[in-house]
Amino acid sequence: NPVGLYNLGNTCFLNAALQSLAHAPLLSDFFLKRHFVKDLNVENPLGTKGAIASAFAKLLQELLQPEGTAEAIAPEEMLRALCKHCPIIAEQPGMQQDA
């Protein structure tokens, strides 16, 4: 059975996008095998120092875990990383956003 994502207060937009990305085979494999790490530019002062990519990789590990371990998970760490680096999301907690 697929693992779902709990809504954390109008995060259905985020959940839909995350589920779509998680089920793109080449992308999910790239993150699950941690190939993304060598492409991180942690020196970029405008970047997130890999925070969003790392949070996505961790979320994928939880989402694509062996069957029967969870029906749904809360994407809290991913949401925190996005709020920290995307002010419009952080400034409008619980507000509807479009994917």
N, C-alpha and C positions, 0 to 999 in steps of 0.2 A: 504494500500500500504506500502511496506517496505521502510524504510528510507535508503538512500545511503550515501556514504562518498565522499566528494570532494577530488580530488587529490591535494596535497600541494607540488607539484614539485617532481615527481617520487616516490610518496608514494603509488602507486598501490599495491606494495608488502605488505605494512603495512595494507592497507585497506582490502585486501583479507584475511589476517590473522585475523584482528579484526572482520570482518563480520562472519568469521567461528566460532570464539570464542563466539561472541555475540549470535549466533543461536544454541549453544550447551545448551540445556535446563537446565541441572543440574548446569552447570557453571554459566550461566547468572542468574539463581535464587539465587545462592550462593552470587553473587555480588550485585544483586538488593535488596536483603533482608539484606545486609550488614553483613552477617555471617563471611565474610573474616576478619573483623576488629579484632576479638578476636584472630586470628591466626597471626597477624602482629608482627614481632619482630623488634620494633623500636630501640632497643639497639644494634643491630648488626652493627658494624662499616663498614662492607663490603656491607650492604644492602642499600636499597633506603628509608628506614624509612616509607615505605608504599606509597611512591609517585606514583609509577607505578600502584599498585593495586587500589589506590584511583582514579587516573585518568581514569582507565578502568571502575570502577564503575560509575563514572560520565558520561562517554561516553555511557555506556549501558542505563542509564536513558534517555539520549537524543535520542539514536537510537530506543529504544523500547517505545517511547512515544505514546500517543493515535493517532489514524489515522488522517490524514489530517492536521497535524500541520507543517510538513516540508517534502520536497522531499529529501533533502540531507543536511548533516551538515559537517562542517570542523573539523576533529579530532585534532585541534591545541594543546589543553592542553595535550592530550595523546602523541603527537609528541614531545612537549617540555619536558615532563617527560622522555621520552625515550632518547632524545638527551642529557639531563643532566646526565643520568646514564649509557648510552651506547656510549662511545666516538666515536666508528667507524661510527655511524649514524651522530653524531654532526660534525665530522671532514669532512664529505663528503656531505654537503647539496646539494640536488637536484640530487645526483648520484644514479644510479639504484642499488638497493639492492635486494637480493633474499629473499623471505619469508621463 
